[in-house]
Amino acid sequence: MANFKVVEIFSSINGEGTRAGQLAVFVRMQGCNLDCTYCDTKWANEKDTRFHWTSTEEIVELLRSMEIKNVTITGGEPLLQENIQELLEALAKEEGLRVEIETNGSVDLKTFAEIPNGPSFTMDYKLPGSGMEAHMLDENFSVLRQQDTVKFVVKDYTDLCRARDVIRTYDLTEKCHVYLSPVYGQIVLEDIVNFMKDNRMNDVNMQLQMHKIIWDSEMRGV
């Protein structure tokens, strides 16, 4: 039975995405291979971040006891955890769970997409403002399905333009859900709406991180 570096497990509401506002359990893993300029979970990414070795069985049992259908595996970058496939396959066998993986766009998704009844992906595409665009794997766009999401975190006008171009190049709105998400406090929200109008960005969703509106933006475990 595999063990994973788990920083925290907590219940809250989904702050963003297709199930925004719904209850969810978050399983946050330690560590990430990227260092985005605006990252709001840097504290979970450091090598000296405190974590608990937690087994597949322990995670599954805890999720059963919490009786919440939506489960988000996040980080950091959870797909870097050794033997993460074992956990995802175990969760896929749990009746009634809807498992989502939040992933940063730099990890090959093909193997994980082949898990029967496996997780949906919320995959970031890191734009120029993140400083990490060179790490993106464009081949992941061919793996995405209708239940999956691509999220573009936008910091400025340059990011908006790049997001528009990527969405059009890969015809993403025909493949999956697509979201624009502002870097908290760094871009005028009205500017995003106007950009979407000017560029006829049909079927693209603008989202605000609900948890940062309800609670303090720096609060953990929410």
Beta strands, then each sheet from edge to edge (+ up, - down):
strand 1: 3-13
strand 2: 23-29
strand 3: 52-55
strand 4: 70-74
strand 5: 98-103
strand 6: 120-124
strand 7: 149-154
strand 8: 177-182
strand 9: 205-206
sheet 1: 3+ 1- 2+ 4+ 5+ 6+ 7+ 8+ 9+
end
